[in-house]
C-alpha cells in the first residue's frame, strides 16, 4: 500500500492530467451537438464491428436454418419468375416494363446485434449511408413479416427500432376485409411472439385465424405478412376493437433482413408536409 501511494504521489501530475482531460472531453461532447453526433457515430461503428465479429460463431450455428430459409425463398422466387415468363402462344400478350417505375426495392442486410428481452428492443445491421440507407426506412424479414424501422445510421451500420419496441406502431389491415388497424407490442407481458392490432372500427367482424398484413399506407409495401389473430374482442378503454395476434416472425432467430427503399418516400413527405410561410 505504501508503495502504491509513493507511485501515485510521484506521478500525480500525470493522473491529474488524465482526470481533467476526461472531464473536458465529456463536457465538450455533452454540450456540443456536432461533437456528440460524431462521438455517437464512432461509437456505433466500433461497437457494431465488435458485435459483428462476436456473432460469427452464432451465425455458423444457425447456418442450417438460414440456408433452409434462403432455399425456400429462392424456390418461391423461381416459381414467380416461371409464371411471369410462361407465355401462352395461343393468345396475344402485351408485356409492360414496370421495372423503371418500381416503387420499392429491397436491400439485404446482416444482423450483427439483436435484443429481444427489453421493453425497447433495437438491432444493428451491417448497412449504412454508403449503401443508401436513411432514417425511417421500413425493414422486413426474408419471408415472414415486418421487423421495424431504421432509427440511426452511420457510414456502414444502422440501428433498427424493432417491432418489439413501445414506440413502434405500424398500419395494418385484416386481409379478408381490408379493415384498418394499428399494430403495437408490449401489452402482453412482452411475449416476443405476440402483438396487438388496435383501433379497428367496432363494426368489423374479426375471427381467430384471420391473417393480418401491412396496409401500404405508411412506409411498408402493402401485403407484407404480420401474423394471425389468436384472440379477438380484447378489452380496451376506447370505442374501437382490439385483438391479439401471433406474429409470423421469430425475432430471436433473425440473421438477415431486407431494408425497404421507397422511391416515392421523399416526394410523399414533401407533399404531405409543405413548408409553412413565415407569419
PyMOL commands that set and color helices and strands:
alter all, ss='L'
color gray80, all
select helices_A, chain A and resi 2-10+12-31+33-54+56-61+63-85+99-101+129-131+251-253+265-272
alter helices_A, ss='H'
color red, helices_A
select strands_A, chain A and resi 104-114+120-125+138-141+146-153+158-165+170-174+179-184+194-200+211-214+225-231+241-247+256-262
alter strands_A, ss='S'
color yellow, strands_A
deselect
rebuild
show_as cartoon
